[in-house]
């Protein structure tokens, strides 16, 4: 304890040296602290450099090897994903489109995986790892070779109208064209059976479908040899041989594809274990190196903490020494301040050479100045007593003037309140009158923002007033486009009058509201633009009536189907689209057989019910892109624009007949309705809507002549038959549609 006390007194003596300034003491203390922290920083930099060197070694080999292994695994996974995408979508996009999208991506990812493995081979030196890299590269090469072979084989197969599939489909269509539907119906059925087995194989790839196809083809050959003679039989047999040869070649290529698939799948299964093993080894090695670095970093951290603790202790000691010196000087200054406060202006303080000595001399000068100031204040007080008497008289006069001014202001304020009440009453009356009319009044400021909207608008629309006041008209939810608002804003920016500006207000009401507004610009006495004032009215009912009239003019009242006007409009659009993309459009004319009997026996209400049910069945039998229309009476017309081939239209007509075949329940009566169907097509029977509808009508009339409840395509008719349809042109040069 004695040694500690002696040491403390020596420190205090050092702190109290008057020749050393306070700034010098602080500089010495902070210099010692900074030196200690510089020592800590040196240890930290040394430890950091050592750790960075080890970490760079880790990054250059182990982590880079792990990253390359991960990259090769990801590239191989992407290649497998694009391989599956090609096999799943080449039928949807077409072979060339799918090849350009996915095959290139497969090869690019395989190239990335191969490049990553080559880089790993340069980094590793273990024989086992080098062998795994070599085997993985060989597996990738085998996988790529087999997959490219599968792609080429798929290109040979083609799809629908391309490759082998397109060729043998073309042979089948040519054979069908050589058959006569009426006299050679059995051969046509054999041909349809062959096509069905062909499609079953294309869809399912089963051996049983190949056998069924071969049996149907042999039977067709026998029937052709017996029933057809001459040159047509030779053509049919030649086409049949080509058809059979190309179909068998298609089957053979499918077998090759399966073998190549098994080959590249086997290669893929050998690649993945090598890649996963390399990745696991690289990760394990990098983790071991990371643990060594962490241990070294912990040792360096402990060393820095020890040196830092020593620096903190020395810093605290230096701060205590400087604070003792500052505390002694502050105590002397406080004693001086207390004496001055007590009124003893003769007190003087410490005047040494340090900063507090300078402060002491300044305080002594201040005490001298205070003594002189007190004497001067006493002299000034005597002088101010005389001036205060003069100011009192002036204050009395000013209070009298202020009282008179307040009385004048009160009278003026009463007049203003009276005038304001009269204006408010007048404005309230005006608004009440505006709300009682069908029109309503509105106001906008110079920025075209609403400052007044009547409550009647808010009530009718279901919206809230805060949604509109302070906002411009184009900030409201409306049905107008940006171009329409731009045109309206040009009128407003030009400060022009406008009238009957219509828009639909999409507020939170159940039904959107149509409004029509008119407005005039307003200017102040100096000609400055101040905003717009105008009126508006609700035109929702008028708009609803206009839409109803438009719908009735284009649709049948009974069935809700398009009428003749809307049918011609949609048919014209379909013909324009078909001309642009060169595909067929089919017009189906349907007339109900013996419909007059239903009206005569059950009444017109039952007949109307039958027509409504038939219309619903027709709509359910066609696609959304097709059109079903009623021309009048029991006549219906269908426009089928998405069926490109004759066999497709046959399938569509079969679906329609199947929908119409079940009996109808009208009350307690069960009614079976037959129909006669006539079919024409664009462009073979005509290129305009009227001609095509008339051709389908003629074909329907021929179906009725041949016993009703059957289907007839438009073909060459006698002039007398064609002219029985009023207004139809001579069709002696028409061509039959297959």
LUMRORO-409687 format. One record per residue (C-alpha): residue in three letters; y, x, z. Coordinates in steps of 0.05 Angstrom, whole numbers, padded with zeros to 5 digits, always signed. Example, Ala and Ser with C-alpha at 12.3 -4.5 7.8 and 13.67 -1.06 7.14 Angstrom:
REM LUMRORO-409687
ala-00090+00246+00156
ser-00021+00273+00143
END
This chain:
REM LUMRORO-409687
unk+00000+00000+00000
unk+00048+00057+00017
unk+00036+00089-00051
unk+00047+00022-00086
unk+00112+00011-00049
unk+00136+00081-00064
unk+00120+00072-00138
unk+00157+00006-00139
unk+00220+00036-00108
unk+00219+00092-00160
unk+00215+00041-00216
unk+00273+00002-00187
unk+00313+00066-00183
unk+00299+00080-00256
unk+00320+00009-00274
unk+00386+00017-00235
unk+00410+00080-00272
unk+00481+00062-00291
unk+00486+00113-00347
unk+00432+00077-00388
unk+00458+00014-00422
unk+00420-00051-00422
unk+00410-00047-00498
unk+00379+00022-00490
unk+00332-00003-00436
unk+00309-00061-00480
unk+00300-00014-00539
unk+00257+00034-00499
unk+00215-00024-00472
unk+00205-00058-00540
unk+00191+00010-00573
unk+00134+00022-00524
unk+00106-00048-00536
unk+00111-00040-00612
unk+00076+00027-00608
unk+00018-00003-00570
unk+00012-00061-00620
unk+00015-00011-00677
unk-00045+00023-00645
unk-00081-00045-00643
unk-00063-00057-00716
unk-00092+00011-00735
unk-00159-00006-00703
unk-00158-00074-00738
unk-00144-00043-00806
unk-00199+00008-00796
unk-00250-00046-00777
unk-00228-00091-00834
unk-00236-00036-00886
unk-00306-00020-00860
unk-00325-00094-00863
unk-00295-00103-00932
unk-00335-00044-00959
unk-00400-00074-00933
unk-00380-00143-00960
unk-00364-00114-01029
unk-00434-00084-01030
unk-00461-00153-01012
unk-00420-00187-01067
unk-00437-00135-01121
unk-00513-00143-01115
unk-00542-00194-01068
unk-00493-00252-01074
unk-00484-00241-01148
unk-00560-00243-01157
unk-00563-00308-01117
unk-00506-00338-01158
unk-00539-00319-01224
unk-00605-00347-01200
unk-00570-00412-01181
unk-00534-00413-01248
unk-00600-00405-01286
unk-00632-00461-01245
unk-00573-00508-01259
unk-00573-00490-01334
unk-00648-00505-01338
unk-00638-00572-01303
unk-00581-00589-01352
unk-00625-00570-01411
unk-00680-00617-01386
unk-00630-00673-01376
unk-00601-00666-01447
unk-00673-00661-01474
unk-00689-00729-01443
unk-00622-00758-01467
unk-00639-00738-01539
unk-00709-00770-01535
unk-00679-00834-01504
unk-00618-00844-01549
unk-00634-00818-01619
unk-00656-00889-01638
unk-00590-00917-01612
unk-00541-00866-01641
unk-00582-00843-01701
unk-00619-00777-01708
unk-00560-00736-01733
unk-00511-00762-01680
unk-00562-00751-01624
unk-00578-00682-01650
unk-00505-00662-01654
unk-00493-00689-01583
unk-00553-00664-01544
unk-00595-00612-01581
unk-00536-00564-01583
unk-00525-00575-01508
unk-00599-00561-01495
unk-00595-00495-01533
unk-00529-00476-01501
unk-00556-00486-01430
unk-00620-00448-01447
unk-00576-00391-01473
unk-00537-00392-01408
unk-00601-00390-01367
unk-00627-00332-01411
unk-00561-00294-01403
unk-00562-00303-01327
unk-00634-00276-01324
unk-00614-00216-01367
unk-00557-00200-01318
unk-00605-00206-01259
unk-00652-00158-01294
unk-00597-00105-01295
unk-00582-00117-01220
unk-00652-00115-01190
unk-00698-00054-01189
unk-00760-00082-01154
unk-00819-00084-01203
unk-00840-00153-01178
unk-00770-00183-01191
unk-00766-00150-01260
unk-00834-00180-01278
unk-00812-00249-01255
unk-00748-00244-01297
unk-00788-00224-01359
unk-00838-00281-01351
unk-00781-00332-01340
unk-00746-00309-01404
unk-00811-00315-01443
unk-00821-00386-01415
unk-00750-00406-01437
unk-00763-00379-01508
unk-00829-00419-01512
unk-00794-00482-01486
unk-00737-00476-01536
unk-00785-00463-01595
unk-00828-00524-01578
unk-00768-00570-01566
unk-00735-00550-01632
unk-00801-00565-01667
unk-00802-00635-01635
unk-00730-00647-01659
unk-00747-00628-01730
unk-00808-00674-01729
unk-00765-00732-01704
unk-00718-00717-01762
unk-00776-00725-01811
unk-00796-00791-01779
unk-00726-00821-01785
unk-00707-00890-01759
unk-00704-00958-01795
unk-00671-00937-01861
unk-00679-00861-01857
unk-00737-00812-01863
unk-00809-00834-01869
unk-00795-00899-01832
unk-00741-00917-01882
unk-00786-00899-01941
unk-00847-00940-01921
unk-00801-00999-01901
unk-00771-00995-01971
unk-00841-00998-02002
unk-00857-01059-01959
unk-00793-01095-01981
unk-00808-01079-02054
unk-00878-01108-02046
unk-00849-01171-02014
unk-00801-01178-02073
unk-00861-01179-02122
unk-00892-01239-02085
unk-00874-01312-02100
unk-00863-01351-02034
unk-00889-01418-02061
unk-00951-01402-02103
unk-00972-01339-02065
unk-00961-01362-01994
unk-01028-01331-01969
unk-01008-01262-01996
unk-00940-01269-01964
unk-00974-01285-01897
unk-01018-01223-01906
unk-00956-01182-01919
unk-00921-01209-01857
unk-00984-01192-01816
unk-00982-01120-01842
unk-00908-01115-01824
unk-00921-01143-01755
unk-00976-01091-01740
unk-00930-01037-01769
unk-00874-01058-01721
unk-00923-01062-01662
unk-00943-00989-01675
unk-00870-00967-01682
unk-00854-01000-01616
unk-00917-00983-01574
unk-00952-00924-01610
unk-01022-00952-01595
unk-01087-00936-01632
unk-01106-01009-01633
unk-01043-01024-01674
unk-01064-00971-01725
unk-01133-01003-01732
unk-01103-01074-01739
unk-01054-01047-01791
unk-01110-01015-01833
unk-01153-01079-01830
unk-01094-01122-01851
unk-01077-01074-01908
unk-01150-01074-01934
unk-01150-01150-01933
unk-01085-01152-01971
unk-01113-01105-02024
unk-01173-01150-02034
unk-01130-01212-02041
unk-01083-01177-02090
unk-01143-01154-02133
unk-01169-01226-02136
unk-01105-01269-02141
unk-01057-01225-02182
unk-01068-01200-02252
unk-01034-01156-02302
unk-00976-01108-02292
unk-00953-01138-02226
unk-01020-01122-02194
unk-01014-01049-02215
unk-00945-01045-02186
unk-00968-01077-02120
unk-01028-01031-02114
unk-00986-00969-02129
unk-00933-00989-02078
unk-00989-01005-02029
unk-01019-00935-02036
unk-00951-00902-02026
unk-00937-00948-01967
unk-01005-00931-01935
unk-00997-00856-01948
unk-00927-00853-01918
unk-00948-00894-01857
unk-01008-00848-01844
unk-00962-00788-01851
unk-00916-00821-01799
unk-00976-00828-01752
unk-00996-00755-01764
unk-00925-00730-01748
unk-00925-00772-01683
unk-00989-00735-01663
unk-00954-00668-01676
unk-00895-00691-01634
unk-00941-00706-01575
unk-00974-00637-01580
unk-00907-00602-01583
unk-00882-00643-01524
unk-00942-00621-01482
unk-00927-00550-01503
unk-00854-00548-01480
unk-00869-00588-01417
unk-00921-00535-01399
unk-00869-00481-01412
unk-00818-00517-01368
unk-00869-00522-01311
unk-00880-00447-01314
unk-00805-00430-01315
unk-00783-00470-01254
unk-00827-00433-01201
unk-00801-00365-01226
unk-00728-00389-01221
unk-00737-00420-01152
unk-00773-00358-01126
unk-00718-00311-01151
unk-00665-00356-01120
unk-00701-00357-01052
unk-00709-00281-01051
unk-00636-00270-01069
unk-00612-00318-01015
unk-00656-00286-00962
unk-00632-00216-00979
unk-00558-00238-00979
unk-00568-00271-00911
unk-00597-00207-00882
unk-00539-00166-00907
unk-00490-00218-00880
unk-00520-00213-00811
unk-00510-00137-00810
unk-00436-00147-00830
unk-00426-00199-00775
unk-00454-00152-00721
unk-00406-00096-00743
unk-00348-00145-00744
unk-00364-00167-00673
unk-00362-00094-00648
unk-00295-00083-00683
unk-00268-00148-00653
unk-00286-00126-00582
unk-00252-00058-00592
unk-00188-00092-00617
unk-00190-00140-00558
unk-00194-00082-00508
unk-00137-00043-00539
unk-00096-00107-00544
unk-00107-00122-00470
unk-00081-00053-00451
unk-00019-00065-00495
unk-00006-00132-00461
unk-00009-00101-00391
unk+00039-00046-00409
unk+00085-00096-00443
unk+00087-00139-00380
unk+00103-00077-00338
unk+00160-00057-00383
unk+00188-00128-00383
unk+00186-00130-00307
unk+00226-00065-00302
unk+00280-00090-00350
unk+00283-00158-00316
unk+00296-00125-00247
unk+00357-00089-00275
unk+00383-00153-00308
unk+00371-00193-00244
unk+00413-00146-00201
unk+00472-00149-00249
unk+00467-00226-00252
unk+00468-00231-00176
unk+00534-00192-00173
unk+00563-00236-00227
unk+00542-00300-00189
unk+00574-00275-00124
unk+00639-00264-00163
unk+00636-00334-00194
unk+00626-00367-00125
unk+00687-00331-00097
unk+00730-00354-00156
unk+00704-00425-00147
unk+00723-00424-00074
unk+00795-00407-00094
unk+00795-00332-00077
unk+00828-00305-00140
unk+00836-00237-00109
unk+00760-00223-00114
unk+00738-00170-00165
unk+00667-00154-00191
unk+00624-00094-00215
unk+00654-00049-00269
unk+00600+00000-00292
unk+00585+00030-00362
unk+00530-00019-00383
unk+00539-00087-00415
unk+00546-00122-00348
unk+00601-00071-00330
unk+00638-00093-00393
unk+00627-00166-00372
unk+00654-00149-00302
unk+00719-00120-00330
unk+00728-00182-00373
unk+00718-00227-00311
unk+00770-00186-00273
unk+00820-00197-00330
unk+00803-00271-00327
unk+00819-00274-00252
unk+00887-00243-00266
unk+00900-00293-00322
unk+00880-00351-00276
unk+00931-00330-00223
unk+00986-00328-00276
unk+00963-00396-00305
unk+00966-00431-00238
unk+01037-00410-00227
unk+01057-00433-00297
unk+01022-00500-00285
unk+01063-00514-00223
unk+01126-00502-00262
unk+01103-00548-00318
unk+01085-00605-00270
unk+01157-00610-00248
unk+01180-00616-00320
unk+01128-00670-00338
unk+01149-00716-00282
unk+01215-00728-00319
unk+01180-00740-00385
unk+01132-00792-00355
unk+01190-00838-00336
unk+01213-00841-00409
unk+01141-00856-00434
unk+01133-00915-00386
unk+01192-00951-00417
unk+01164-00940-00487
unk+01095-00968-00467
unk+01126-01033-00441
unk+01162-01044-00507
unk+01098-01030-00548
unk+01056-01080-00507
unk+01107-01135-00523
unk+01102-01121-00598
unk+01025-01122-00595
unk+01026-01190-00562
unk+01068-01220-00618
unk+01020-01189-00671
unk+00958-01220-00637
unk+00990-01290-00639
unk+01003-01283-00714
unk+00931-01259-00728
unk+00902-01318-00690
unk+00941-01368-00733
unk+00919-01332-00797
unk+00845-01330-00775
unk+00846-01405-00762
unk+00869-01418-00833
unk+00814-01373-00861
unk+00759-01409-00822
unk+00784-01477-00847
unk+00783-01452-00920
unk+00712-01421-00911
unk+00683-01486-00883
unk+00711-01525-00943
unk+00680-01475-00992
unk+00612-01478-00957
unk+00611-01554-00959
unk+00628-01553-01033
unk+00573-01502-01049
unk+00521-01542-01009
unk+00539-01605-01048
unk+00532-01567-01114
unk+00463-01539-01096
unk+00438-01608-01075
unk+00460-01637-01141
unk+00426-01579-01179
unk+00360-01590-01142
unk+00360-01665-01160
unk+00361-01649-01235
unk+00305-01623-01280
unk+00347-01561-01292
unk+00363-01509-01238
unk+00419-01459-01230
unk+00413-01383-01221
unk+00458-01322-01214
unk+00449-01247-01227
unk+00492-01187-01209
unk+00517-01131-01255
unk+00448-01097-01251
unk+00414-01162-01275
unk+00382-01173-01206
unk+00378-01244-01179
unk+00426-01262-01123
unk+00414-01337-01125
unk+00351-01377-01140
unk+00346-01451-01119
unk+00293-01475-01070
unk+00266-01523-01124
unk+00240-01463-01164
unk+00204-01435-01104
unk+00173-01503-01088
unk+00148-01517-01159
unk+00119-01447-01172
unk+00087-01435-01104
unk+00121-01367-01099
unk+00163-01340-01041
unk+00238-01328-01047
unk+00234-01255-01025
unk+00192-01241-01087
unk+00251-01254-01134
unk+00318-01245-01099
unk+00342-01173-01109
unk+00296-01162-01169
unk+00306-01167-01244
unk+00272-01219-01287
unk+00226-01165-01319
unk+00202-01146-01250
unk+00169-01214-01242
unk+00096-01224-01261
unk+00101-01255-01331
unk+00061-01258-01396
unk+00113-01221-01438
unk+00100-01153-01469
unk+00143-01091-01461
unk+00170-01100-01531
unk+00192-01172-01517
unk+00227-01151-01453
unk+00261-01094-01490
unk+00290-01143-01541
unk+00315-01188-01484
unk+00346-01129-01447
unk+00385-01109-01510
unk+00419-01178-01508
unk+00435-01169-01434
unk+00461-01098-01443
unk+00507-01124-01499
unk+00532-01179-01450
unk+00515-01234-01499
unk+00499-01306-01487
unk+00425-01328-01493
unk+00390-01395-01492
unk+00319-01423-01488
unk+00287-01357-01469
unk+00214-01378-01454
unk+00163-01341-01411
unk+00103-01356-01366
unk+00112-01341-01292
unk+00046-01314-01264
unk+00061-01328-01190
unk+00011-01343-01134
unk+00008-01417-01155
unk-00058-01447-01179
unk-00031-01458-01250
unk+00019-01409-01282
unk+00087-01440-01295
unk+00124-01439-01362
unk+00200-01432-01355
unk+00258-01437-01405
unk+00324-01404-01384
unk+00394-01399-01413
unk+00451-01356-01389
unk+00523-01333-01401
unk+00556-01267-01380
unk+00610-01268-01326
unk+00672-01224-01322
unk+00725-01214-01268
unk+00801-01218-01276
unk+00804-01147-01303
unk+00750-01159-01355
unk+00695-01122-01318
unk+00624-01149-01325
unk+00599-01179-01259
unk+00532-01210-01279
unk+00501-01272-01309
unk+00501-01346-01290
unk+00455-01397-01322
unk+00406-01454-01318
unk+00331-01461-01325
unk+00278-01515-01331
unk+00203-01523-01324
unk+00169-01533-01392
unk+00097-01527-01367
unk+00079-01598-01386
unk+00106-01589-01456
unk+00066-01525-01465
unk+00003-01560-01439
unk+00011-01616-01490
unk+00022-01566-01547
unk-00042-01528-01529
unk-00081-01594-01526
unk-00056-01615-01594
unk-00074-01546-01623
unk-00145-01550-01595
unk-00156-01621-01621
unk-00133-01600-01691
unk-00186-01545-01695
unk-00246-01576-01658
unk-00291-01636-01664
unk-00274-01689-01611
unk-00346-01710-01598
unk-00383-01643-01594
unk-00327-01594-01581
unk-00351-01552-01640
unk-00303-01521-01691
unk-00284-01571-01746
unk-00278-01558-01821
unk-00209-01523-01815
unk-00232-01474-01760
unk-00298-01463-01797
unk-00262-01440-01860
unk-00217-01394-01819
unk-00276-01360-01784
unk-00317-01357-01848
unk-00258-01323-01883
unk-00254-01271-01826
unk-00330-01259-01830
unk-00326-01249-01906
unk-00268-01200-01899
unk-00308-01160-01847
unk-00371-01162-01891
unk-00332-01138-01952
unk-00305-01080-01913
unk-00373-01058-01885
unk-00417-01083-01943
unk-00466-01128-01907
unk-00489-01200-01918
unk-00463-01265-01888
unk-00510-01326-01886
unk-00486-01398-01888
unk-00536-01450-01861
unk-00522-01523-01879
unk-00560-01571-01832
unk-00566-01647-01843
unk-00605-01691-01793
unk-00659-01732-01827
unk-00658-01808-01819
unk-00600-01805-01769
unk-00576-01873-01794
unk-00639-01904-01763
unk-00617-01879-01694
unk-00549-01912-01701
unk-00579-01977-01728
unk-00633-01984-01675
unk-00603-01953-01612
unk-00529-01960-01626
unk-00472-01912-01640
unk-00468-01888-01567
unk-00539-01864-01572
unk-00523-01831-01639
unk-00464-01795-01607
unk-00509-01772-01551
unk-00559-01744-01602
unk-00504-01707-01639
unk-00478-01676-01573
unk-00548-01653-01553
unk-00562-01624-01623
unk-00495-01586-01620
unk-00515-01555-01553
unk-00583-01534-01579
unk-00553-01502-01641
unk-00504-01463-01598
unk-00560-01437-01554
unk-00602-01416-01615
unk-00550-01367-01645
unk-00512-01306-01622
unk-00443-01308-01591
unk-00415-01274-01654
unk-00442-01331-01698
unk-00405-01397-01711
unk-00432-01468-01704
unk-00387-01523-01735
unk-00392-01598-01748
unk-00365-01622-01815
unk-00372-01696-01797
unk-00427-01747-01788
unk-00494-01712-01779
unk-00476-01649-01819
unk-00472-01581-01785
unk-00456-01512-01814
unk-00475-01444-01784
unk-00444-01378-01803
unk-00492-01320-01786
unk-00455-01253-01796
unk-00500-01204-01759
unk-00565-01211-01799
unk-00568-01158-01854
unk-00637-01171-01885
unk-00678-01230-01910
unk-00733-01222-01857
unk-00680-01224-01802
unk-00651-01290-01827
unk-00721-01320-01830
unk-00729-01303-01756
unk-00662-01334-01740
unk-00678-01398-01778
unk-00745-01401-01742
unk-00709-01397-01675
unk-00662-01454-01696
unk-00720-01498-01719
unk-00757-01483-01654
unk-00696-01505-01613
unk-00688-01570-01653
unk-00762-01588-01654
unk-00772-01615-01582
unk-00758-01690-01574
unk-00693-01717-01544
unk-00690-01764-01485
unk-00636-01818-01498
unk-00639-01864-01438
unk-00712-01887-01434
unk-00724-01872-01508
unk-00756-01807-01534
unk-00729-01789-01603
unk-00754-01735-01650
unk-00701-01713-01700
unk-00719-01674-01763
unk-00669-01635-01805
unk-00662-01609-01876
unk-00633-01539-01882
unk-00600-01505-01940
unk-00581-01431-01940
unk-00533-01390-01983
unk-00510-01318-01974
unk-00452-01272-01988
unk-00443-01237-02037
unk-00502-01261-02080
unk-00483-01335-02082
unk-00408-01328-02079
unk-00350-01289-02050
unk-00306-01345-02023
unk-00316-01395-01967
unk-00314-01459-02008
unk-00365-01434-02059
unk-00414-01411-02005
unk-00410-01477-01966
unk-00421-01516-02031
unk-00481-01472-02049
unk-00512-01484-01980
unk-00498-01559-01989
unk-00535-01560-02056
unk-00594-01523-02024
unk-00596-01575-01968
unk-00595-01631-02018
unk-00654-01600-02053
unk-00691-01596-01986
unk-00681-01671-01977
unk-00708-01683-02048
unk-00771-01643-02031
unk-00792-01687-01972
unk-00739-01672-01918
unk-00750-01630-01854
unk-00756-01564-01893
unk-00715-01502-01911
unk-00689-01484-01980
unk-00651-01422-02003
unk-00599-01433-02056
unk-00629-01420-02126
unk-00617-01440-02199
unk-00607-01516-02204
unk-00601-01563-02262
unk-00530-01581-02281
unk-00543-01654-02265
unk-00567-01637-02195
unk-00507-01593-02182
unk-00458-01645-02208
unk-00485-01698-02162
unk-00445-01664-02106
unk-00374-01685-02117
unk-00325-01629-02131
unk-00380-01575-02139
unk-00375-01525-02197
unk-00428-01513-02250
unk-00481-01468-02218
unk-00526-01454-02278
unk-00513-01379-02271
unk-00528-01376-02195
unk-00579-01326-02169
unk-00636-01339-02120
unk-00630-01305-02051
unk-00693-01273-02022
END
